[in-house]
Amino acid sequence: MTTADNRLGILRGLGWMLNEELLVLPGVLRALVLSADGLPVTCSKDIDRNQEMPSDIAERMAAAVTGLQAVSQESTEFASTPRRNKEEPFSAGPWQRTLLQFDKAYITVISANIGTYLTVAMNDKADVEAVSYTMEKVVDRIGEKLGLPARQSAPSAS
């Protein structure tokens, strides 16, 4: 088993952390850690396949969020001033987070180390800033469990 496989195995066992840190916040509906290639890694109890949620919601959300994140990273150029040459980084800087707003809900996505992302769904009663802060802390804790350095920003699109 490779180091990456070991880390993903550890991640799969960390759903409790999503429950204890994120689901306790007012308005948070569910949380999911997914791989960059669109597969669910671990989820909160509200998405867990053994709960009342439809069995395919984690898979569908992981695929959708991966696409959303990819579009967000590719939008860096749109949010930047023109570059003088292709080697110059985009002025907007690297992707940090994506926030999708509905009439009565939000979905936010951040990088969660080693080719994974953390996404949280919340209703319109949630404090988006508090949820975002807690997401950062959860990602830091996940990194500690995996023995990883603190999270760095996702690389920018080129």
FIVO-524510 format. One record per residue (C-alpha): residue number from 1; residue in three letters; x, y, z. Coordinates in nm, 3 decimals, m for minus. Layout:
! FIVO-524510
[NUM; ALA; [X; Y; Z]]
...
END
This chain:
! FIVO-524510
[1; MET; [0.000; 0.000; 0.000]]
[2; THR; [0.143; 0.339; m0.098]]
[3; THR; [0.169; 0.642; 0.127]]
[4; ALA; [m0.116; 0.804; m0.067]]
[5; ASP; [m0.330; 0.493; m0.010]]
[6; ASN; [m0.244; 0.504; 0.362]]
[7; ARG; [m0.344; 0.869; 0.383]]
[8; LEU; [m0.673; 0.810; 0.204]]
[9; GLY; [m0.740; 0.518; 0.439]]
[10; ILE; [m0.687; 0.747; 0.738]]
[11; LEU; [m0.909; 1.014; 0.579]]
[12; ARG; [m1.192; 0.762; 0.536]]
[13; GLY; [m1.199; 0.719; 0.911]]
[14; LEU; [m1.231; 1.089; 0.989]]
[15; GLY; [m1.602; 1.138; 0.927]]
[16; TRP; [m1.645; 1.181; 1.302]]
[17; MET; [m1.438; 1.500; 1.278]]
[18; LEU; [m1.682; 1.646; 1.026]]
[19; ASN; [m1.970; 1.556; 1.261]]
[20; GLU; [m1.808; 1.701; 1.573]]
[21; GLU; [m1.668; 2.019; 1.419]]
[22; LEU; [m1.907; 2.116; 1.139]]
[23; LEU; [m2.248; 1.959; 1.198]]
[24; VAL; [m2.270; 2.127; 1.538]]
[25; LEU; [m2.272; 2.470; 1.374]]
[26; PRO; [m2.619; 2.622; 1.324]]
[27; GLY; [m2.742; 2.579; 0.969]]
[28; VAL; [m2.481; 2.326; 0.854]]
[29; LEU; [m2.654; 2.045; 0.666]]
[30; ARG; [m2.374; 1.811; 0.565]]
[31; ALA; [m2.002; 1.792; 0.491]]
[32; LEU; [m1.796; 1.587; 0.250]]
[33; VAL; [m1.426; 1.531; 0.182]]
[34; LEU; [m1.371; 1.433; m0.179]]
[35; SER; [m1.076; 1.348; m0.398]]
[36; ALA; [m0.965; 1.580; m0.676]]
[37; ASP; [m1.084; 1.319; m0.927]]
[38; GLY; [m1.441; 1.335; m0.797]]
[39; LEU; [m1.471; 1.046; m0.553]]
[40; PRO; [m1.609; 1.074; m0.198]]
[41; VAL; [m1.344; 1.006; 0.066]]
[42; THR; [m1.535; 1.061; 0.390]]
[43; CYS; [m1.856; 1.233; 0.486]]
[44; SER; [m2.056; 1.358; 0.779]]
[45; LYS; [m2.330; 1.142; 0.922]]
[46; ASP; [m2.590; 1.327; 0.717]]
[47; ILE; [m2.431; 1.200; 0.396]]
[48; ASP; [m2.312; 0.865; 0.526]]
[49; ARG; [m2.438; 0.582; 0.307]]
[50; ASN; [m2.580; 0.406; 0.613]]
[51; GLN; [m2.811; 0.696; 0.695]]
[52; GLU; [m3.144; 0.804; 0.548]]
[53; MET; [m2.984; 0.998; 0.262]]
[54; PRO; [m3.008; 0.844; m0.086]]
[55; SER; [m2.712; 0.610; m0.133]]
[56; ASP; [m2.573; 0.800; m0.431]]
[57; ILE; [m2.573; 1.155; m0.290]]
[58; ALA; [m2.207; 1.145; m0.182]]
[59; GLU; [m2.098; 1.023; m0.526]]
[60; ARG; [m2.310; 1.281; m0.710]]
[61; MET; [m2.197; 1.566; m0.487]]
[62; ALA; [m1.831; 1.466; m0.515]]
[63; ALA; [m1.853; 1.467; m0.894]]
[64; ALA; [m2.042; 1.798; m0.904]]
[65; VAL; [m1.812; 1.971; m0.657]]
[66; THR; [m1.502; 1.854; m0.844]]
[67; GLY; [m1.638; 2.015; m1.159]]
[68; LEU; [m1.728; 2.332; m0.970]]
[69; GLN; [m1.380; 2.351; m0.820]]
[70; ALA; [m1.214; 2.299; m1.159]]
[71; VAL; [m1.419; 2.581; m1.313]]
[72; SER; [m1.330; 2.803; m1.018]]
[73; GLN; [m0.958; 2.743; m1.061]]
[74; GLU; [m0.978; 2.805; m1.433]]
[75; SER; [m1.152; 3.138; m1.365]]
[76; THR; [m0.832; 3.282; m1.216]]
[77; GLU; [m0.746; 3.448; m1.546]]
[78; PHE; [m1.084; 3.624; m1.557]]
[79; ALA; [m1.023; 3.768; m1.208]]
[80; SER; [m0.671; 3.887; m1.294]]
[81; THR; [m0.515; 4.178; m1.474]]
[82; PRO; [m0.350; 4.090; m1.807]]
[83; ARG; [m0.014; 3.912; m1.783]]
[84; ARG; [0.294; 4.030; m1.969]]
[85; ASN; [0.395; 3.672; m2.050]]
[86; LYS; [0.276; 3.313; m1.992]]
[87; GLU; [0.530; 3.253; m1.712]]
[88; GLU; [0.398; 3.541; m1.501]]
[89; PRO; [0.147; 3.424; m1.236]]
[90; PHE; [m0.208; 3.552; m1.246]]
[91; SER; [m0.253; 3.865; m1.032]]
[92; ALA; [m0.559; 3.721; m0.857]]
[93; GLY; [m0.337; 3.465; m0.687]]
[94; PRO; [m0.416; 3.100; m0.625]]
[95; TRP; [m0.768; 2.965; m0.580]]
[96; GLN; [m0.879; 2.973; m0.215]]
[97; ARG; [m1.245; 2.878; m0.201]]
[98; THR; [m1.561; 2.854; m0.402]]
[99; LEU; [m1.894; 2.970; m0.262]]
[100; LEU; [m2.212; 2.875; m0.440]]
[101; GLN; [m2.519; 3.068; m0.323]]
[102; PHE; [m2.877; 2.953; m0.365]]
[103; ASP; [m3.190; 3.136; m0.258]]
[104; LYS; [m3.193; 2.958; 0.079]]
[105; ALA; [m2.863; 2.767; 0.097]]
[106; TYR; [m2.488; 2.776; 0.033]]
[107; ILE; [m2.220; 2.528; m0.070]]
[108; THR; [m1.856; 2.614; m0.008]]
[109; VAL; [m1.543; 2.426; m0.119]]
[110; ILE; [m1.182; 2.458; 0.002]]
[111; SER; [m0.864; 2.260; m0.054]]
[112; ALA; [m0.805; 1.994; 0.210]]
[113; ASN; [m0.448; 1.876; 0.130]]
[114; ILE; [m0.316; 1.580; m0.071]]
[115; GLY; [m0.549; 1.619; m0.368]]
[116; THR; [m0.866; 1.645; m0.163]]
[117; TYR; [m1.132; 1.908; m0.103]]
[118; LEU; [m1.371; 1.979; 0.182]]
[119; THR; [m1.721; 2.093; 0.092]]
[120; VAL; [m1.999; 2.198; 0.326]]
[121; ALA; [m2.367; 2.258; 0.254]]
[122; MET; [m2.554; 2.498; 0.478]]
[123; ASN; [m2.889; 2.671; 0.487]]
[124; ASP; [m2.947; 3.046; 0.482]]
[125; LYS; [m2.947; 3.061; 0.863]]
[126; ALA; [m2.580; 2.957; 0.881]]
[127; ASP; [m2.305; 3.204; 0.961]]
[128; VAL; [m2.100; 3.156; 0.642]]
[129; GLU; [m1.794; 3.324; 0.795]]
[130; ALA; [m1.800; 3.100; 1.104]]
[131; VAL; [m1.847; 2.790; 0.889]]
[132; SER; [m1.557; 2.893; 0.663]]
[133; TYR; [m1.331; 2.949; 0.965]]
[134; THR; [m1.426; 2.610; 1.107]]
[135; MET; [m1.360; 2.445; 0.772]]
[136; GLU; [m1.005; 2.584; 0.780]]
[137; LYS; [m0.957; 2.444; 1.130]]
[138; VAL; [m1.093; 2.102; 1.026]]
[139; VAL; [m0.849; 2.094; 0.733]]
[140; ASP; [m0.564; 2.177; 0.971]]
[141; ARG; [m0.673; 1.893; 1.203]]
[142; ILE; [m0.698; 1.651; 0.911]]
[143; GLY; [m0.342; 1.747; 0.815]]
[144; GLU; [m0.227; 1.679; 1.170]]
[145; LYS; [m0.384; 1.331; 1.162]]
[146; LEU; [m0.205; 1.259; 0.835]]
[147; GLY; [0.124; 1.411; 0.952]]
[148; LEU; [0.105; 1.678; 0.682]]
[149; PRO; [0.229; 2.037; 0.699]]
[150; ALA; [m0.028; 2.315; 0.728]]
[151; ARG; [m0.250; 2.361; 0.424]]
[152; GLN; [m0.117; 2.572; 0.140]]
[153; SER; [m0.330; 2.745; m0.121]]
[154; ALA; [m0.428; 2.540; m0.422]]
[155; PRO; [m0.208; 2.604; m0.726]]
[156; SER; [m0.342; 2.860; m0.965]]
[157; ALA; [m0.454; 2.771; m1.313]]
[158; SER; [m0.216; 2.858; m1.594]]
END
